[in-house]
Amino acid sequence: MRSRMGVLAAAALGLGLTSCAQVTKELKKANLGSDVNRVMETAEKVRSCDKLEVEPAIQEEYALGSALAIHWAQRGGGLMLSGAAEEGLNTYVNTVGRNLAMQSPRPELGWTFGVLKDAQHFNALSAPAGYVFVTRGLLQGVENEAQLAGVLSHEIAHVVLKHALRQYVAVKVSKCQVTTGLGGAAALIASKLANASQLDGRLDLDSDPELLGDLAEGTVEAFGKGNRRDEELAADALAVELMLSAGYDPREYSRLLGQTADGGGLLANHPSRTDRQNQIKDLLQKRQAATDPLTRLDVASLQRPALPAAFAIVGPGKKPTGVAKDAK
């Protein structure tokens, strides 16, 4: 005996329809049974949720970025802002970071840089709307300002290239597709997102803290899976351009990468440090070989400034032993 799903497939083929909307309309008219109707309703909902796959409005980006920034700060033990010495370090990192951000395609963002108290992890993180953090542990492994500039540029690039927003949009769509039969908070969130999909797909997160919290949590979970290999390489490529625009030597950033361990587990999709270093080398060689004198690179002019006295507050330097991770 034919299953109802078999009837569904046969009906679609028999109708000879090319439009999903047409198929849905004709199947409803056919009244093939309640289970088939539920299948069609689910399909309609999935198509509706797909409308959320649009770039968030700037207000939505700022709301999400602020929520993620608070999460990173809490997870990193808070910010180093106690006393004049730590505030001096924070001012220095912000000065270097903002100089680099002004070289980027999104200088208008409210760029904010901070140092997390976490001294155990060699880590850098970023969030949409221009939030960038580095851990105290990372700063302990930095030998000059060019290396710091490389790390900050990489995180700036993730923000500019909107890698976290890609993850966020995917979270929106998946949460929207939750069936109402599950009930509870998940169904309520799904309902809110389904309603938004009927409009322009953009959300007013500032007016709905519950929705903001749920989507931020989902984005953090998605971050745990890491960025794609192509995104990491794209962030490095843009970082090189930002460093060159600011006069820093990207070879120092490459040298810092060479001291970190390659990823494993959840970070196994990241490019190896050798791949990243080779890309930086190739980009610099192409700039050196440029025929246009305005774009040709003179490596002798690149700078690797010494770290200022304010950097002493981070404590003794140490070689990075972990994997440099980031949130995009």
Residue pairs with C-beta under 8 A, 6 or more apart in sequence:
2 10
4 32
4 33
4 35
4 36
5 36
5 39
7 32
7 36
8 27
8 32
8 36
8 39
11 26
11 27
11 30
11 32
12 23
12 27
15 22
15 23
15 26
17 23
17 26
20 43
20 47
24 40
24 43
24 44
27 36
27 40
28 37
28 40
42 179
45 176
45 177
45 179
45 194
46 177
48 176
48 194
48 197
48 198
49 173
49 176
49 177
49 193
49 194
49 197
50 173
50 197
51 197
51 198
51 201
52 169
52 172
52 173
52 176
52 193
52 196
52 197
52 201
53 169
53 173
53 201
54 169
54 200
54 201
54 202
55 162
55 165
55 169
56 64
56 165
56 168
56 169
56 202
56 203
57 202
58 129
59 204
59 205
59 206
60 202
60 203
60 204
60 205
61 128
61 129
61 165
62 110
62 128
62 129
63 205
63 206
63 212
64 127
64 128
64 129
64 165
64 168
64 205
64 212
64 215
64 216
64 219
65 127
65 128
65 129
65 130
65 131
66 127
66 129
66 131
67 205
67 212
67 213
67 216
68 127
68 128
68 131
68 164
68 216
68 219
68 220
68 327
69 112
69 127
69 131
69 133
71 216
71 220
72 116
72 125
72 127
72 131
72 133
72 327
73 79
73 114
73 116
73 133
76 116
76 117
76 118
76 123
76 125
76 133
76 135
77 116
77 117
77 118
78 116
78 117
79 90
79 114
79 115
79 116
79 117
80 86
80 89
80 90
80 114
80 115
80 116
80 117
80 136
80 313
81 87
81 90
85 310
85 312
85 313
86 115
86 313
88 310
88 313
89 115
89 310
89 311
89 313
89 314
90 113
90 114
90 115
91 310
92 308
92 310
92 311
93 113
93 114
93 115
93 134
93 148
93 152
94 112
94 113
94 114
96 113
96 145
96 148
96 149
96 152
97 111
97 113
97 132
97 152
97 156
98 111
98 113
99 246
100 149
100 152
100 153
100 156
100 242
100 243
100 246
101 107
101 109
101 111
101 130
101 156
103 241
103 242
103 245
103 246
104 156
104 157
104 160
104 238
104 242
105 160
106 130
106 159
106 160
109 129
109 130
109 159
110 129
110 130
111 130
111 132
111 156
112 130
112 131
112 132
113 132
113 133
113 134
113 152
114 131
114 132
114 133
114 134
115 133
115 134
115 135
115 136
115 139
115 314
116 123
116 125
116 133
116 134
116 135
116 136
117 136
118 135
118 136
118 137
119 135
119 136
119 137
119 140
119 315
120 137
121 135
121 137
121 138
121 322
122 135
122 137
122 138
122 141
122 260
122 320
122 321
122 322
122 323
122 324
123 134
123 135
123 137
123 138
123 322
123 324
123 325
123 326
124 132
124 133
124 134
124 135
124 138
124 151
124 152
124 154
124 155
124 324
124 325
124 326
125 132
125 133
125 134
125 155
125 325
125 326
125 327
126 132
126 133
126 155
126 156
126 158
126 159
126 164
126 326
126 327
126 328
127 159
127 164
127 327
128 159
128 162
128 164
128 165
128 168
129 159
130 159
131 159
132 152
132 155
132 156
132 159
134 148
134 151
134 152
134 155
136 314
136 315
137 318
137 320
138 151
138 320
138 324
139 148
139 311
139 314
140 314
140 315
140 316
140 317
140 318
141 256
141 259
141 317
141 318
141 319
141 320
142 148
142 151
142 256
142 307
142 317
143 252
143 256
143 307
143 317
144 252
144 304
144 305
144 306
144 307
145 248
145 303
145 304
145 305
145 306
145 307
146 243
146 248
146 249
146 250
146 252
146 253
146 302
146 303
146 304
146 305
147 252
147 253
147 255
147 256
147 304
148 307
149 243
149 246
149 248
149 253
150 239
150 243
150 248
150 250
150 252
150 253
150 254
150 256
150 257
151 253
151 256
151 324
153 238
153 239
153 240
153 242
153 243
153 253
154 235
154 236
154 239
154 253
154 326
155 235
155 326
155 328
156 238
156 239
156 242
157 234
157 235
157 236
157 237
157 238
157 239
157 242
158 164
158 227
158 231
158 235
158 326
158 328
159 328
160 238
161 231
161 234
161 235
161 238
163 227
163 231
163 235
163 328
164 219
164 223
164 327
164 328
167 219
167 222
167 223
167 328
168 215
168 218
168 219
168 222
170 222
171 215
171 218
171 219
171 221
171 222
172 193
172 203
172 215
174 218
175 186
175 189
175 190
175 193
175 214
175 215
175 218
176 190
176 193
176 194
176 196
176 197
177 190
178 186
178 187
178 189
178 190
179 187
179 190
180 187
180 190
180 191
181 187
185 214
189 210
189 211
189 214
192 208
192 211
193 203
193 211
196 202
196 203
203 211
203 215
205 211
205 212
205 215
206 212
220 327
223 327
223 328
224 266
225 266
226 263
226 266
226 267
226 269
226 270
226 325
227 235
227 269
227 270
227 326
227 328
228 269
229 269
229 270
229 271
231 328
232 270
232 271
232 276
233 271
233 275
233 276
233 279
235 328
236 276
236 279
236 280
237 279
237 283
239 250
239 253
240 250
240 253
240 280
240 283
240 284
243 249
243 250
243 253
244 250
244 287
244 297
244 302
247 301
247 302
247 303
248 302
248 303
248 304
249 299
249 302
249 303
249 304
250 280
250 283
250 284
250 302
251 280
251 284
251 299
251 302
252 304
253 280
254 276
254 277
254 280
254 281
256 320
257 273
257 276
257 277
257 280
257 324
258 273
258 277
259 319
259 320
260 273
260 320
260 322
260 323
260 324
261 273
261 320
261 321
261 322
261 323
262 270
262 272
262 273
262 323
263 269
263 270
263 323
263 325
264 323
267 323
267 325
270 323
271 279
284 297
284 299
287 295
287 296
287 297
288 296
288 297
288 299
289 296
290 296
290 297
